[in-house]
Amino acid sequence: MESRYARPLLGVGTIMFGRALLVTMLLSSASVVQASDKPLYQPVPDWVKLAPAPDTKSLTADSPATLIADAQVRLGDGMSWSYFEQATRANSVQALSQAGTISLSWQPAHGDLIIHGVDIIRDGERIDALKGKQFTVLRREQGLERMSMDGMLTATLAVEGLREGDILDVRASRTVKDPSLMGNSMGNAPLLAQPVKIGFSRARLLWPQKSAVQWRAYLTGADPVVGDANGWHELVFAQPFPRQPDIAPQAPGRYARPGFVEASTFADWPSVSKVAVTLYKTDGLIPAGSPLAAEVARIAAAEKDPRHRVAAALALVQGKVRYLFNGMNNGNYVPQKPAETWSLRYGDCKAKTLLLLAMLHELGIEAEPALANMEGGDMVSRRLPSFAAFNHIFVVATVGGEKLWLDGTGAGTQYEDLGDSLPFRWVLPLRAEGAQLVEMPSRAPARPEMEATLNIDQRGGLNIAAPADIRMTFRGGVAGQIKTLASGLDKQKLRELFGHVAPRVGEDRIVLTDSNVTFDDAAGTATVALSGIANPSWNYAQRRYSDQTENFSNLRLPDRSREAWKDVPVATGNPSHALLTYSVRLPGDGQGFEIEGPATLDAALPGGRVKTTTTLAGPLLTVRTERLTSGAEIAPADFPAERTRLAELRNKRMMVRTQPGYPGPWRGIEAARRAHLYDTVLQRYASLIAERPDDPERYAARAQFQSHILDRPQALADWNKAIAIQASAPYLFDRANVHLALGDRAAAIADLKAARDLDPGNIGYLQRLGLVMARAGQGDAALAMIEPQVEEGGENLTGVLMAKAEVLAAAGKGDAALAAIDQAMEREPDNGRLLNERCWTAGTLNFGLETALANCNRAIEMGGQISAMALDSRAMVYFRQNDQVRALTDLNAALDQRPESAESLFMRGVVLTRLGKASEAAADLRDARLLDPQVDATYARWGIKP
């Protein structure tokens, strides 16, 4: 059932080209007779109307590659016959390679593959590519890796003599007749819409005029020409159709427009139900004294409560019978017998459903089968009544008046889960009297499908990489999928896969370094344990550090502003239930931290709820978040209320923050190193590197961490290793900064020159190189490097002139430096960086201070990222004017924005010394020297000392 039901919706619903389109058509009809296991070779049947021959004389480079895509389907006498012709132009070497081998698949248990002709059209002449040739039949089961055994055969032909520019014309049919359908038949054909580029394209359906056949097309504007002739009713669709209107974001599945037309002899859904139910009669299917009967007796003796009996029977079907689709012989619709399924210990959804159904009936439980579509369940409500609308079957049991939706192909369903719904939307119960479609209830699962914990140890300091440990427990179908994946992927690939589903909080990034997967078959769970390195991102503002514990800012209803979308409901997804517990071990004993926002929250979300609880106990911050989604749609009438509710939720600030003036993380680094708080992170970096010692990014990541914890010699060692593998410009630039911090200007200059050689257009590299050279006494050489680029001009001239100004200022040539800045400002008079540079240059060289002050004021007024730098520059001007109070005010404001600025910390230490605040000054100077060991030498150039 699985693959047969899926094909019409999933196969021809996709626009395909080349051989794929031909194969799709030949697989798209649904019906069974024991036919030939080799292709038949016959002329095109009389009922087919041949497509016009391609006009080879008018072909140009812009002509479509597919010149003919003609699909014709005939229903009659319980049989469907699908004919297809495709003519493809081999207009390139790649197209020639793709077209050179024809592959056509069919199931001989269900009908015949008929080859009508394969021609090469060259210069208007037809060459018979089948002359003396036949297709080769391959018998490999291609679906075994997907737990599928469908009996499909593939006929292949390597077309000899095909040349670039030739047209390959293939004509073939597939006939299908299935006694399970009790004389009914179904068929479909693809429909194509612009912007697809195609030559002649047609979809034609016909059936006897005396037959009651329904048809339905889903594309907008797909109106056929309808006619009757010689006792046959005919629909003809000329293609391609106009470009289809955009579908509203998050529209329910029934608003989709699959690209096919289908026809069916079923009158209505009850007709489908009455035919299908005949395949699921359970009388006498569990023979007395059989092993299966013994299992049923064991459950009956152990469990007297009907609900517990249901749980036990479902556990047996899910846990003791593995899944394997069997479409062999007549297995597409007809399930294998329960005794056989129990003996083989495998079965598909049909077999598992019949097994479960038979057991429940023996146990005295009211139950019936129901058809579903696992991917397009909501679209079923718009589909034409037929078997083709479904690709799955399951059991609906009734216990104490409650409906229990039981999927034998699921995994790990426990007693507590029996009341859960399934994500199928619309299903068809199978009853002798027939049944209409039933909409499944929308409700969140009773238990979490995923329970996750994320633990981060930030004792080493805020905004410093920290050990992170994740544990995720999955149950149900996801657990089974993980078990399948774990058997086929290596540890690194699994880790990468789990990284996409691992929980995150706020903007924290986590690099995974190890993973382990365990399974509990009895509970039906898979537990994934991940180790990694978190890179926390605490914001700093108003002298506080803060981190978001729950963020609802991205919660919004999808766009419904278009007139065509305003009445389209919003789909909220499948029912789901997830639980995340996030814990952070804060630095110290947790003093200085507090929670902002509600400690508990229970709020409605579109289609669900979110519940959070936040606690701060000593150094341990814990946030428990439970999200439940029912899968219910949001009706257009409810949009205003939902938008208001979401806006209120987005305004709720839920975070942990420090008290004002909390010390920067660098202050605790030395103590943390002595306490070995960084050892775990270093060990995890080491394991990453050992796994891929040829990967420079892993050395670079550890080098950046070593720099953050102020272990610059070790950072340098890692940069050396990374650059030995890949001497990229960014790596060289970062190593140059480490050299500078260690006082090795010569090595820094060498790295900066190498980086600039690799990326000569990077103005940042030029500015940094020029400044370092000037401070190393190589000002003339730096100017000689920069002047040619000044003369060259171009879009980077502003940056080049700034580099020139910095070199001149470092040489003490203030007037020349300001002239270079003024030249740049003629191009960009409102450039805040230039204004700041003008102010900074005058302040450090102690001249033109009033003009410098005006420049800084303008830069500060502009706001943005430059404001912190401009405040620091203005503080320098006030310092030169001996206005220490104003200087201190600006430095405080600058450090509120950039608390890790060694320059601002140093100058505040100098200013505080002048103001007689020695202890405060000493703390700032100590911090500045930690962050930049060369800061004293830098300011000594301008005559500034504490």
N, C-alpha and C positions, 0 to 999 in steps of 0.2 A: 504493500500500500504506500509506504513512505515515498519511494522515488517516483512511482507512477503519478501519485496525486500532485507531487510538486512540479512536475514538468510543465504542464500547461501554464501555470502562473509564473514560475520562476524562469523557465526557458524562453518562451516567446515573449515574455514581458520585457525582455532586454533587447535593445537594438544591437544587432550583431552584423558583421560584415564577413565577406569571404566565405571560406569553407564552413565557418562556425554557423552562419545563417542557414546553410543547407542542412547541416547536421541537426540544427534546432528544429527545422520543419519536419525532418524525418523522425524525430522523437516526440512530436507534439500531439499526436492523436492518442486516444485512450481506448483500448478494447482488447479475444484470445482464441486462436485455433492452433493446433500443433502444425506448424508450417515447416518450410525448408530451412535447414541449417546452412544453406548456401544461397547467395543471391540468385534470383531468377533474371533471365535476360529476355525481355519482351518489348514489343513496340509500345509507343505511347497509346494509352487506351482511347477509344473513340470519344468518350465523354469529355476529354480534356480539350480546351481551346488553346492552341499553340500561341505562344508569345511571338510578336513580330521579330524577325531577325535583326540583330544589331546593325546599325548604319555605320559600317566601318570607314566609309569615305569621309565622314564629317567629324571624325574623332580629332580632338586637340589635346594639348597637355592639360587643359583644365577639365576635360571630360571626366565623368565619374569612373572609378575603378570597377564598380559593379554595374554592368550594363543591363542585366536582366535579373530580377528577383520575383519569380512568379510562383505563387502558392495556390493550389486548388484542392479543395477537400469535398468529398462526396460521402453522404450518409445514406444508408439504406439497408434493410434486411438485417438489422443488428450489427452492421459492419461499417467501419470508416476506412476510407481510402484517401491517403494524402499524397498528392503529387507536387513535385517542386522542380523548377528549372532555375538554374543560376548560371549566368555568364559573367566571368570575371576577367578583367584585362590585366595581364602581367606587365604593368607599365614601369616596373623597376626591377632591379636584380633581387631586392628583398621580396617584392610581390611575386616574382617568379619562383623563388624558393618556397614561399608559403603555399602557392597554388599547385606546386608540382606534385604533391601527394594528396590524394583524395581519401578521406576517411568517412565512412557511413556506418552507423550502428543500428542494430535492431535486436529484438528478442524473438527468436524463432518459435518460442512457446506461444507467442501472441499473434504472429502474423508473418508476412513475407516482406523481404526487401527486394524490390524489382528495379533493375537497372534498364533504363530505356535508351541511353546513349551518352557517350562522352566524346565530344568533338573539339578539335583545335581549329579555330577560325583564323586564317592567315591570308591577308590580301583579298578578303572577300570569299575565299574558298574554304570549304569544310574538309577537314582531315579526320578520319575515324580513328580515334585514339584507342578504341577497343579491338581493332582489327587484329585477330590472333591473340588477344590478351583477355584475361579475366581478373576480377578482383581476388585478392588473397584474404582469407578469413582468419582473424586472430581470435583466440578463445580465452585470453587472459582475463581474470576477474579484476577489473581496474578499481573496483570499489572496496576491496577487502580492507584497505587501510582505514576506511570509513565505516567499518563493520557492516558492509553491504555486499550481498552476493545476489546479483540480479539476473544472471544468465545472459547478459548482454554479449552479443558478438559484434565484431567490428570488421567491416570489409574495407580493404585499402587497395589503392592503385597508384603506383608511381608512374606518372604520365611521361612517356618517352618522347623526346624530340621537341618539347615545349621550349619556345624561345621568348626572349624579352620582346614585348609588343604584341604577342599572340593573345587571343581570347580563348579561354577555356570554358566550354559550355557543357554543363552536367544536367542530366534529366533523370530523375529517379522517383520511386513511389514506395510507400509503405502501407500495407493492408493490415487491419487489426480487427479481430472479432473475439469477444469475451463472453462465454456462456454465463459468467457470474452476473452480468448485467441484465439477464433475462430478456433478451431481445432489444434492449436499448443500446444506443451508441452515442458517442461524443466526438467532437473534433474541433480544431481551432487552427487559425492561421495568423502569422505575424502582421501587424500594422505598423507602418513607419511614418514618422513625422519629421518635418524640417527641424533642425538644419541638416539632416541626413542628405547626402548627395548621392543620387542613384539614377540610373537610366529608366528603363521600363520596369514598373513594379505594380503588382496586382495581387489582391487576395480575392479568391472566388470560392464561394460555398454553394453547394446544391444538394437537394434532397427531393424525394418523390413528392409531388403535389398532394398526394393522398395522406402523407405522413404529417403528424402533428409535431413539428420541430420548432423550438425556440432558439433565438440567437441574440447575442448581445455584444456590442463593441464599446470600448471604454474611452477611447480618445475623443477629445472634443472635435466636432466637425466630421467624424467618421461616418458619413452617410453614404450608403451604397446605392447603386442602380439595381432595382429589383425587377425581376421578370419571370415569366413562365414560358416554357417551351418543351414540347415532346414529353409532357407528363412530369417535368422536373421544375422545381422552384429554384431560382438562382439569385444570389447576391454577388455583386461585383464591386470591389473597392479599388478605386484608382489611387495610387500613392505617388509621392509622399503627401501626407496631410499638412495643413499649416502648422507652424510652430505652436506648441502647446502652451497655454497660459501657465505662469508660475504657480506652484502649489504653496499655499500658506505655510509658513514654518510651524512645525509641530502640529500639523493637521492630522486628525485621526486617519487610520489606514483606509477607510472607505472613500476618502477624497483622492486617493491615488488614481492615476489613469494608466493602467498597464497597457502595453502596446500589443494587443491581440484582439481578435474577434473569435468568439466561441459559439458553438451550436450544440444542442442537446435534445434528445427525444424525451427526456424526463419532463413530465407536465409541471411538477411542483416539488417542494421539499418533502412532503409526505411520501411522494412516489419514490424518491431516493431512499428515504428511511425504510420503507417497506421492502425494497429490494435488498438493501444492505443487511437488514436484520436476519435474513435467511441464512447468512454466513456465520451467525453467532448463536445458534441454538446450542444449548448445553446439555440437553437430555442425554444421559448415557455416556457422556464423554469421560467420566472418571470411573473406570471399571472397578467393580468390587474386588477387593483383595490385591489391587495394584499398589505399587510403591506410592503413587500419588494419593490414592485413597487413604493410605496409612498416614500421610502428612496431614490430610484434612481431619482424620480422626484424632490425631495428636492435638491439633488446634482446638477441636471441639471439646476434648476432655480438659484441656488446660484453661480455656477461656469460656466463661458462661455469658459474660457481657457482650452484646452484639458489637459494640464499638471496638472492644479489645480484639474480638475475632477479626474484624476488618483490618485492624492494624497488623495482626499476626499474618494474615493471608497476604497483605500487601508487602510486608517485609520479606516474606518468602519469595514472592515473584520478583521483587526488586533486587534482593540480595543473593538469591541462589540460582537465578537464571540470567546469564549474560546477554547483552544485546547483540544481535546479528540479523540484519535485514536479509530476508530470503525471498527473492522474486523469481526463483527458478520455477519451471513448469507453470503452474497456474497460481503461483504464490503472490502475485501482485495484489490480489484482492482476497484470496482464500487463505485463511490462517491455518497453520498446522495444528494438529490435534493436541490437547493438553497433555495427554500421556506421552506423546512424542516429544513435546517441548520439555517436559520434566526429565525424560530419559536423556535427551541431547544436552540439556542444561543451557540451551541458547534459544533465542527467539526474537522476532521483531515486535513492533507495537501490536500487530494483529495477533500474533501468537501469545504474547504476554497478556493482552486484553482478554482473549478467550480463556486462557488458563485462570486468570484472576476471577473472571465472571463465573466459570464453572465451580471454582472453589467456594465463592461467596454463596452461590445458589445451594450448594451442598451444606453450607453452614447456616442456611436459613435466612440469609441476608437478601433483601430486595435490591436488585442491581440491574443495570442495563448498560449496553455500550453506547458511545457517542463519538461521532466524527468531529475532527477539528483541523484547523490549519495552524501549524506552529509558527509560521512567519507572517502570514497575512490573515490572521483571525478576524480583524475588523472588516477587511475587504470582503469576507464571506457574505456579509449581509447585502452586498451589491452583486454578488456573483450570480450567474445563471445556475438554476438547480441542476446539479450533476455530481457524479463522483469526483470530477476533476477539481472541485472547489476545495478538496481536503487532502492532507498528506499525513494525517495522524488519527489514531483512535485510542480511546481510553474508557474508563468505567465510571459510571455515576451510581453510587450506592445511596440508599435511603435508610437512615437509622434514627428512630424516634422522631420522624418527620423532618429531619435535617438532611440536606443533600451533601454528600461527601464526594469530592472530585478526586479520583484516584488514577494516577498515571503509573502503569506498570513499568514503563521505561525510565522512570525517575530513579532517584537513589536516596537512601537514608531517611525516608519519611517515617517519622515517629508518631506515637499516639497523639502527642500534643499538636501535631501538624495536620491532623485529619480534617480540620475545619478550614484549612487554607484553600483559597481559590487557585485556579491555574490561569496562565496568561494567554488564553485562547480566544477571548472576547465572545465570538459567536460559535456555537456548536450545534450539532444535529443529533438528538437522541434517536436511537434505532429501535423502532417498535413495530409490532405486527400490524397495528392499525395506522402506522405512519405518525410523523411528528413534524412540527414546524421548528425553525431555528430557535434556539434559546440563548439569550445573552447571559454570560456568566457574571456572577456578582463581583463587584470591585471592593476588595478589602486587602489590607496589608497582612502578610503572614504573621501568625501568632508569635513565632520565635524569629530572632534575627537569622537571616541567611548568611550574614558575615558578622563576626565579632572580631574587632581588631583592637590591639593595644599598641601605642607608640610611646616609648620611654626615651627621653633625652636627658643626658647627664651634663648640665651646664655649669657644674661647679668650677670649671676652668675659666669662666667669665662669659659675659654677654657678648654676642656677636663674634665669638671664637668657635671654630669647628669643635663639635662635641660628639661623643658616642651616641648612636641611636640604635635602638632595638625594637623591632616590629614583630608582632605575632598576629597572624590572621587565621581564623578558623572559619572555613566554608562548609556549608552543608547542602545536601540536595544535589541537583544536577551539576552545579559548578564543581562540587567535590569530585564527581565522576570525571569531569573534563580535565581537572588538574591531574588526576591519577593517570589518565591517558597521556597527557603531555609529559608528565614526569618520567614515563617509560621511554619516551622518544627524544628528549632533549637533554643536552649536557647541562652541568650545573650553572655555567656562565649564562647560557641562553635562557634557562629558567629564571635566573636572577633578573635578567633584563626584562623578561615578560612580567614578573611579579612587580617590578618597579613601576609599571604603568597602573597598577591597581593599589599599590601601597598607599596608606593614608598620609596626608600632609596636613600641616596646620599653618595658616597664613602663607607667608612667602618663603617659608623654610624650604631649602633644597636638601635632599638626602642622596648621597652617593652610596649605593649598596656594595658591600664587600664580601658578603657570604650569605648563603641560603641553605635551608634544610626543610624537607617536606616529609610529614608523617601522615599516616592514614589510620582511621578507626572504622573498620568495615561495619562493626556492629552499630555504631552511631551514625554511619554514613557521612563522616566528616573528613576533611583534609585540612591539616594545620601547616601553615607556611611560617617558618621562623626566618627573619631577615636581620642581618647585622649591617650596620653602615655608619656613615659619618654625616651628621647634620650640619648644615651651615645656617645657623639661626640669623634672622634678620630683624633685630630690634630697632624700632624707630627712635629717634632722639629729637625732642622738641620741648620747649619750655623747661629746660634743665632736667627733663625726665627721660628715661628709657621706657618704652612700652612695646608690648607684643600682643597681637590680636589672638584671642583664644577661640572666637567664633566670628565669622564674617559672613554677613548676609548681603553684602553690597552687590553681588552678582545675581541676586534673585529678581527676575523680571518676567513678566508675561511676554511672549513673542509678539512680533509686530502684527497688528491687525489694522494698520492705517489705510491700506488700500480698500477701495470700495468693494472690490470683489472678495475681500477676505473678512469683512466685518462680521459676517454671520457664520464664520467657520469656528467650531469649538477648538479648544486646545487639548491635545492629548498629553497626559502627564507620565506616560510610560507604563511599564508593567508593575504590578504590585511588588513592593520590596520592603525590606526591614533590615536595617544595619545599625550596629552599635560600635562606637569608637570611644575608647578611653585613652586620653592623651595626658601624660604626666611628664613634668619637668622638675628635675632636681636643681634648684636655684643655687647661686653662689652663697657661700657663707652659711649662716643658719636661717636664711630667708628673711632676715630683718631688712627693712627698707623697701619691702615689696607690698603691694596691696592690689585688690581686685577692683576694677572699675566696671560698673554695670551690674545687672541683676545676677545674683548667685545662682538662681534657678530660673528657667524659662520653659514655658510650655506654649508653643505658638502654632497656629495653623499655617500650612504651606499649600500652594496649589496642588490639590490631590493628595494631601497628607498632613503630617505634623512633624515638628522637631521639638525635642525635649533635651535641655542641657542642664547640667549641675556642675558648678565650679567651686572648688574648695582650695584653700591655702592653709596647710597645716605645717608649720615650721618651714623647712626649705622645700617642701613638696607641693607643687601646684598640680592639681588633678582636674581635668575637664572631661566629663562624661556626656557624650552626645548620642542621642538615639533619633534616627530618622525613619519615618514610616510613610510609605506611599501606597495608596489604595489602588492607583491606576484609574481613578474616576476622571472623566473629562470635565473641563470647565466650560460651561455654557456661555454663549455671548452675553446673555443678560447678567451674568455674574462678573463680567470683566471689571466694571468700575469698583465693586466692593473688593475684589481680589487685588486690584492695583493699590487701593488705599491700604489694605492690610499689609501688603508687601512693603509699601513705603514706610509704614510704621515699624516694621521689623528691621528694615535697612538702617533706620535711625538708632537702633539699639547698639550702644557701644559695649562690647564685651571683651575686656582685655585685662592683662596683668601689667602693672606699671610700677616704676620705682618712685620713691619720694624725691622731691626736688633736691638737686645737688648730689645725687648718688654718684659715687666715684666711677670714672671710666674704667673699662675692663682691663686696660694695660696696667693699672695699679696693682692688680692681684696676680699678674703673670709670674713674677719671680717666685712668689709663695706657692703658686700652683705647680710650678716646675719642681720645686723642692718636695712637694707632696705627691709628685708623680701623677698628677691629674691628667696629663696629656699622653701618658703611656699607651692607653687603649687606642686613642686615635692614631698614634704613630704605628702601633702594631697592625691596625687595619689598613693603613696606607702601605705598610710593608707587605701585607698579604696580597693587596691589589697589584703591587709592583712585581711580586714573585710570580703571579699568575700571567702577567704580560710584561716581561722585562724589556721588551722592545718598543713599548708604548711610551713616547715622551710625555704625553699628557699626564700620566700618573706620577712621574717624577715632578712635573711642573706643579701639580696639585699639592704634593707634599712640600715642595719648596715654598709655595704661597703660605701654607700653614706654618711652616718654620719661621717665616718672616713675621706672621701675625703674633707668634709667641716669642718674638724677639731673639730667636736663635739663628742669627744671621750666618754664622759659619756653616751650619748644617744646611741652611737654605742655599747658600752658595754651592755646596757640594751637590745638591740635587739639581740646581740649574745647570751645573757642569754636565751631569749625566743626561739631562734632557737635551741639552744643546749638542752633545756628542752624537745623539741619535738624529736630531732634527734642529738645525741652526736657523730657526724661524726668527723673523724680526721682533715679534712680541716677546719671545723668550729672551732674546738678546737685550731688549730694552729693560725687562724686569731684572735681569742679572746685573745690568749696569747700575740700577738703583741700589742693589745689595752692595755692589762694589763701593758706591758712594757712601753708604751708611758705614762701611768698614774703613773708609778713608783712603781707598785706592782709586784716585782719580784717573790714573793712567789706564787702568783696566776698564774703568767705566767709559772713558773716551773711545777705547778700542771697540767695545761692544756697541756703543752708540753709532760709531762710524759704520760698523758692519750692518747694524739694523737699517741705517739710512741707505746703504748700498742696495739692500734687499727691497726696500720700500721707499724710493727717493721722493715720492709724492706725499709722504706723511710729514706734515708741517710740525706736528708735535715732536717727532724725532729730531728735526732740524733745530727747533727752539731749544730743546734740552741739550743737544750736542753743543750748540753755540755757547750757551750759558756755562756749561761745565768747562769747555775749553777756555773761555774768558777768565773764569775764576782760577783756572790752573796756569794763568799767565800766557795763554795762547790766543789773546784777543785779536791780534793781527791776522793769524791764520783763520780764526773763526770768521772775521769780516771778509777775508778773501774767499771763503767758502760761500758766504751769504750774498755778497754783492752781485755775482752773475745772475742770481735768481731775482734780485731786485730789478735789475735791468731787463730781465726777461718778462717781468710783469705777470699777467695772467690772473686766473681766479683765486690763486693762493697768495696774491701779493700782500694782503693785509697781514696774514700770518708771518710771511717772510719779513715784513717791516717790523713786526713785533720782535722777532728773533734778533734782528739787527739792533733794535733799541736796547734789548736786554744785554747784548754783548757790549754796546757802547757804555751803558750804565755800569756794568761790571768793571769797565776800564776807567770809571770815574768821569766820563765825558757826558755830563748831564745835558748840556745844551744840544749836543748832537743826537743824544738819545731822544730828547723831546721832539727834535725836528723829524726824526724817523716816525715817531708816533703821530705827529701832526700830518705827515704825508699820508699815513694810513687813514687818519680821520677825515681827510678830504674825500676819501672814497666812502667812508662809513661814519658820518658824524655822530650818530646815535649808538655807536657800538660801546656797550657797557664795559667790555674787557679793555678796550683802548683807553677809556676814561680812567678806569682803575689803574692801568699800567702807567698812565701819565702821573696820577696822584702818588703811586708807590715810588716811582723813580725820583720825583721831587722830594718825597719824604725821606727816603733812605739817603739821598745825597745832600739833603738839608738845604734846599734852595727853592725859591718861588713858592713858598708855602701857602700863601693866600690863594693863588691860582690852583694849587694842588687841592686845597680844601674844597673849592668849588667843583673841581672835577669829581672828587669822591662823593660829594653830595648828590650830584647828578646820577652817578652810578648806583648809589644806594636807593635813590628814588625809583630807579628802573626795577628794582626787586629781582626775584629769580635767584639763580645759583651764584651770580656774581656778587650779591649783596654781602655775603659773609666775607669775601675777599676784600671788598671795598670798605667794609667796617674795619677790618684789620689795617688797611692802608690809611684810613683816616685817623686811626689810633696812632699810627706812626707820625702823622703830621702834628697831631695834638702833643705827642711826646716831644717832638722837636720844638714846639712852641712852649714847652714846659707846662702844659695844661694836663697834668697827670690825672685829674679827676675825670675829665672828659675822655682821655685816652682809656682809662679803666672801664668806663661805661661802654665804649665801643668794643673793647676786647671781650667784655662779658657777653655782649650781644653777638659778636662773631663766634665765640665758643659755644653759645647756645645753638648755633647752626652746625658748627664743625668742632665738636669737642675733642677730636683727635688731632687737631692742627698743632704740630710742634712749634710752628712759628708764633701763633697767637699765644700759646701757653708760655713760651719763652718771654715774649714781650710783656705779658701780664706779670710774670715774675719780676721783670725789670721794673715795671711801673710800681708794683706793690712794694718793692725794695725802696724806691724813691719816696713812697708814702709811709714808710716806716713799719710795714706789716711783714716782718721778716719770716714768720712761720708760714704764712700763706704763700709768700714768695718762694720759699724753699720747696714747698710741695709742687708748685707749678714748674719750677725749674727742673726738679727731679723728673717730673712727667715728660717735659720737653726733651730732656736728654735721653730718656728711655726710647722715645719715639724717633728721635733723630740725634744720634751721637755727635754729629758734626754741627749742631745748631749754634753752639758758642762761636765756632770759627766763622760761620756764615755772618753772624751779626757783628762780630769783631771787625769785619771788613768795613763796616760803616761807623766804627767807633762806639758801638753799643755793647756795654758789658753790665752784668748785674751789679 
